[in-house]
Amino acid sequence: MRGVLLVAFGLAACSVQAPRRTPSEAMERSARILRQLDRLEADLHQSNGEMQTYAELVERHGQAQEIACKVTDEHVNEIHRLAVAQEQKLQQKRLGRLHRKKAIAQLRTGYSKS
């Protein structure tokens, strides 16, 4: 008989529905705060990624600028070297012309170096 009563009480206890739990205001607030924290964390991760990307771009820009300056310096030096070489050639031509004119003048006057 006791077994039957226990089974009856067990069935009665199972059939009684527990009252529906309604989340309290504190639990809702806590859930909202957790969602906001999740969004904030996601934003921070995204910002961190963007900052790393921009840092990489700044570093690459600096390297490219350094290379561009080096190339420009080399180019300017080469232009200067070529200008000096051209000026030397012009001076040699002028001296050559001057020597020829002098030699021609000496031949015309009959004076020659022996």
WOJOCOR-V491513 format. One record per residue. N is the residue number from 1. BURIAL is b if it has 16 or more other ideal C-beta (glycine too) atoms within 10 Angstrom, else e. D_FIRST is the distance of its C-alpha to the first C-alpha in Angstrom with 1 decimal. Layout:
BEGIN
n->N burial->BURIAL d_first->D_FIRST
n->N burial->BURIAL d_first->D_FIRST
END
This chain:
BEGIN
n->1 burial->e d_first->0.0
n->2 burial->e d_first->3.7
n->3 burial->e d_first->5.3
n->4 burial->e d_first->5.2
n->5 burial->e d_first->6.3
n->6 burial->e d_first->8.6
n->7 burial->e d_first->9.9
n->8 burial->e d_first->10.6
n->9 burial->e d_first->12.3
n->10 burial->e d_first->14.1
n->11 burial->e d_first->15.4
n->12 burial->e d_first->16.4
n->13 burial->e d_first->18.2
n->14 burial->e d_first->19.9
n->15 burial->e d_first->21.0
n->16 burial->e d_first->22.7
n->17 burial->e d_first->26.2
n->18 burial->e d_first->27.9
n->19 burial->e d_first->31.0
n->20 burial->e d_first->34.0
n->21 burial->e d_first->36.0
n->22 burial->e d_first->39.6
n->23 burial->e d_first->42.0
n->24 burial->e d_first->43.7
n->25 burial->e d_first->47.4
n->26 burial->e d_first->47.8
n->27 burial->e d_first->45.9
n->28 burial->e d_first->48.1
n->29 burial->e d_first->51.2
n->30 burial->e d_first->50.1
n->31 burial->e d_first->49.6
n->32 burial->e d_first->53.1
n->33 burial->e d_first->54.7
n->34 burial->e d_first->53.2
n->35 burial->e d_first->54.5
n->36 burial->e d_first->57.9
n->37 burial->e d_first->57.9
n->38 burial->e d_first->57.2
n->39 burial->e d_first->60.2
n->40 burial->e d_first->62.4
n->41 burial->e d_first->61.6
n->42 burial->e d_first->62.4
n->43 burial->e d_first->65.6
n->44 burial->e d_first->66.6
n->45 burial->e d_first->66.1
n->46 burial->e d_first->68.2
n->47 burial->e d_first->70.8
n->48 burial->e d_first->70.9
n->49 burial->e d_first->71.6
n->50 burial->e d_first->74.3
n->51 burial->e d_first->75.9
n->52 burial->e d_first->76.0
n->53 burial->e d_first->77.6
n->54 burial->e d_first->80.2
n->55 burial->e d_first->80.9
n->56 burial->e d_first->81.5
n->57 burial->e d_first->83.8
n->58 burial->e d_first->85.7
n->59 burial->e d_first->86.2
n->60 burial->e d_first->87.4
n->61 burial->e d_first->89.7
n->62 burial->e d_first->91.2
n->63 burial->e d_first->91.8
n->64 burial->e d_first->93.3
n->65 burial->e d_first->95.5
n->66 burial->e d_first->96.7
n->67 burial->e d_first->97.6
n->68 burial->e d_first->99.4
n->69 burial->e d_first->101.4
n->70 burial->e d_first->102.3
n->71 burial->e d_first->103.4
n->72 burial->e d_first->105.4
n->73 burial->e d_first->107.1
n->74 burial->e d_first->108.0
n->75 burial->e d_first->109.4
n->76 burial->e d_first->111.5
n->77 burial->e d_first->112.9
n->78 burial->e d_first->113.8
n->79 burial->e d_first->115.5
n->80 burial->e d_first->117.4
n->81 burial->e d_first->118.4
n->82 burial->e d_first->119.7
n->83 burial->e d_first->121.6
n->84 burial->e d_first->123.3
n->85 burial->e d_first->124.2
n->86 burial->e d_first->125.5
n->87 burial->e d_first->127.6
n->88 burial->e d_first->129.0
n->89 burial->e d_first->130.0
n->90 burial->e d_first->131.7
n->91 burial->e d_first->133.7
n->92 burial->e d_first->134.7
n->93 burial->e d_first->135.9
n->94 burial->e d_first->137.8
n->95 burial->e d_first->139.4
n->96 burial->e d_first->140.2
n->97 burial->e d_first->141.9
n->98 burial->e d_first->143.7
n->99 burial->e d_first->145.0
n->100 burial->e d_first->146.0
n->101 burial->e d_first->147.9
n->102 burial->e d_first->149.5
n->103 burial->e d_first->150.5
n->104 burial->e d_first->151.9
n->105 burial->e d_first->153.8
n->106 burial->e d_first->155.2
n->107 burial->e d_first->156.2
n->108 burial->e d_first->158.0
n->109 burial->e d_first->159.9
n->110 burial->e d_first->160.8
n->111 burial->e d_first->159.1
n->112 burial->e d_first->156.8
n->113 burial->e d_first->155.2
n->114 burial->e d_first->156.5
END
